[in-house]
Amino acid sequence: MYFVKIFATVLSICLFFFAIIVSAGENTYSWLMPSNSGRCIASAIQPPAGFTRTQVDSGSFADWLRHLPLKPAGASVLFFNGAAKPNQNAHAAVIDIDVGNRNLQQCADALIRLRAEYLYTVGDFAFIHFNLTSGDNIPYRRWLKGERPIVTDNRVHWRSGFAVDSSYSNFRSYLRTIFIYAGSYSLSKELASRATIWEMQIGDVFIEGGFPGHGVLVVDMAEDTMCGEKLFLLLQSYMPAQDIHILKNLEDDAISPWYRYPAADILRTPEWTFKASDLKYFVP
């Protein structure tokens, strides 16, 4: 116990300075070894004429999402097993992030992955926590300290005695456990609802929880400052687990892949239809 307390204190100090360094520099994407050529959402996908990207704080989740790295233009969406997805007409770009070699990182898991990766990057470990389908909350800080959630008959108990480990590989092990026991049902219950769609922000989620359900993430926004109209970009993974990708707007080729605020409170994406009331957001 004494060692654990010392470790926690030292770790907190290190994370404080780490967060300062990260916030002062460029966005970091821990899974890239080494970094890609620099092609990202902000550089590759420009807003339609008359629109400019909404202003966001440097180093924020919105800024981090906006600069997610992309695979080369024309890249296919691949399943976790390397096979090409039959439907290659739904995406405008593919995020340069691994999907793993198991059928785990599906729709809600991809949203969890991106939120957790950002918080890990900036050192906000206390905010990395997700609910399982059982309703149990699994904080990353307990995992860091050598505890593990053990699921038996849909009930969770914690077991201690594992190595204290803040490495990126251990963080990914934590996420794999979340992917196994969480999904759109649990995430939809965990997120908070926007009062209206007009409150939308980058990082928000359209999600319909179920078995199956689906979720997509608002990864960027733009606005026409003259008339106040706003547009947004969406990304998703899907089933089976597959590359995270930017969605085309098949309802409006003139502005695709950007989306307008949905008419009649219905948002149609290439592989799912949402209601405006499905808009939610992550809370600490």
C-alpha positions, 0 to 999 in steps of 0.5 A: 500500500505504501508503494502504491501511494508513492507511485500515485503521487509521482504519477500525478506529478508526472502527468501534470507536467506531461499535460503542460507539454502536450497542450503547448505542442501539436496534437499527439496520437499515441497509436502512430509509431512513427507519426504519419505524413501529416495528412489529417481531416483538417487538411484533407477535407475542406468546408464548402464555399462560404463556410469556415471551420468553427473556432476551437481551443488548441489542445481541446478534444475538438481540436484533437479530433479535427486533426485525426490522421488519415490514411492515403486518399482512396483507402478502402475500409477493411475489417479486423481480419484484413478483408475489404468491407463490401460497401465501399461507397459509404466513406469519404476518408479512412482514419489512420488508426488500428482496428485490432485483430479481433471483432471488438472495435465496433461502432460504440467501441470506436467512439470510446476508443477516441475519447479515451485516447485523447484523455490518455494523451493529455494525462486526464486519467481520472476522466477515463471511465466507462460503463459496462452493459451491467451498469458497472463503471470501470475507471482506468485509474483502478486498472492503473493501480493493478486492479482488474474487473472480473465479470461473472454472470453479468456481475463485476467484482474487482481483483487486486495484485496485478502489476502497477503499469501506466504503459500504453500497451496496458492502457490498450488492454484496459480498452479491450476489456471495455470493448468486450463488455460495453456497447451502444446500449451501455454508452447511450445510457452513460452519455448526457443528452443535448437539450436541442440539436442546436447545442451540438459540439464537436465530440458529440455523439448520435447514438441509438442504444440497442442489440444491435444499436449504432453510434456516430461521432461529430468529428468537425464542424463549420459555419457560415458566419453571414447566415449562421448555418452550421455543418458537421462531419461524422465518423463511425466504425460498424459491424463487424469491427472495421476501420474508423471512417468519415461518412459520406452524405448520400442525401446531399452530394453538393456538400458531402461529406458535410451534413446539414442540421437534419430536417424533420429531426431525422439524420440519415447516414449511409448505414443508419438513421438517427433522430435529432434527439439521439444527440448526446455528449461525454461527461466527466 
